[in-house]
Amino acid sequence: MKREFYMYVKWNLTKKCTLGCKFCINAQSRKKWNTDTNEEELKKIIENISNVENLKGITLLGGDPLEYEHIHVLTKELEKSNIPFGFITAGEHLYTGQYDQILRNSKLEFIGLSIDSLNQEIVKSVRGRDILDKQIKSLDHLINLRRSEDIKYKIFTNTILMNVNKDTIVELIDYFINKNVDKVQILEYNSSGNEKHNFSISFTDELELLEKLIVYVEQSHAQVQNKDNRLSKLELCFLPELGKKYFSDRVGVPGLRQGSSNVCPVFRGTIFLSNDGLVYPCDSYKPYIRFDEVTGVPDKVYPIENILEHNLNSIVKGNDFFQEFKAIINKSKNELYSNFEPCQTCDYLLKTCFPCLISAENYKDEEIVFGKCVKYKELLAINGQGGAYEKET
């Protein structure tokens, strides 16, 4: 099936950050990172991006994008160029008003706040400092400013499900929903193996959380008596598609959002822009796809081009790295994921679930089993819930 290519830009503006998150693999090596683009360069980049065909918008990332020295200039230039944007931040200083000019920007579509818990000790243990009070003040500031000035930006919250905050997740969800946040995302913690602490959660703990969430959703649904759609704000992105099916069928409440979980960003039509202008088709930020499983040596190193030196349209359409990924995503599911289980018998494959292409291209000689999917498939079968996967022959 022919797929539309590249519509979104994720721009890692800076590696600067005031926190020391224990799950961040880069927290100890920030001084080694390249220099951010200057004011003249950012204007050149935005002019280049504005000419991209089918551009839908830009997400500003970091580090923390608000720590970027020229953030105010950048957002003004985005507005001049009629480019929609949003940003993800811990929100430590939003409440001070120093970023209100950005919040009033007519092209600002969303703000994503990363908040882990309403427990100060948990926040401190994860982020390195207790910034919870400032985060809550910032959330309130976003809500109040939007209401008082009739601004149209959306407010999203991002919470990573970890072993240290799993018991506070339901409380946090309820708090955000009652604050009228537009989208409440609970994300999966993915261990890289290089972080200072592993916050992974067991499948047993995940099921225990789901049981609590089922009770919460059912009670909330009964209390509002279908008079509003607050529960539609919740996205359980830590669940694979079969897990969402299991949860949705258990709850039996209409209008629950699904959210995006296992979606390789290449399928989303996304390009990744580093803080020094380099352009990648994949968020691994590596110049290769396939590598030797034993030595880790890549079989081919692709040219990575800089948006300050080349037209972005020409990079997307002509760069060998981009073209290689474009060819890969147009393969059939049998070509891509024949050794992935239980993917080949799952209705969601290449519909709402798009496993990592790097894994697909490098481990073809061994069976790749997605343990959580297998377990949810078994639970669906036990509960007699059909439609989640095709019957095996």
CORCORHU-V674410 format. One record per helix or strand. SS is the DSSP state (A for helix, B for strand). FROM is the first residue (numbers start at 1). TO is the last residue. Records with the same first field share a line. If there is no record, write none. Layout:
SS: FROM-TO ; FROM-TO
This chain:
B: 8-12 ; 57-61 ; 85-89 ; 108-114 ; 154-161 ; 183-188 ; 234-236 ; 263-263 ; 270-273 ; 278-280 ; 291-291 ; 298-298 ; 306-306 ; 340-341 ; 346-346 ; 349-349 ; 353-354 ; 368-369 ; 389-389
A: 30-32 ; 39-49 ; 65-67 ; 71-80 ; 94-96 ; 100-103 ; 120-127 ; 132-149 ; 166-178 ; 203-224 ; 230-233 ; 241-251 ; 265-268 ; 312-318 ; 320-329 ; 333-337 ; 343-345 ; 357-362 ; 371-382
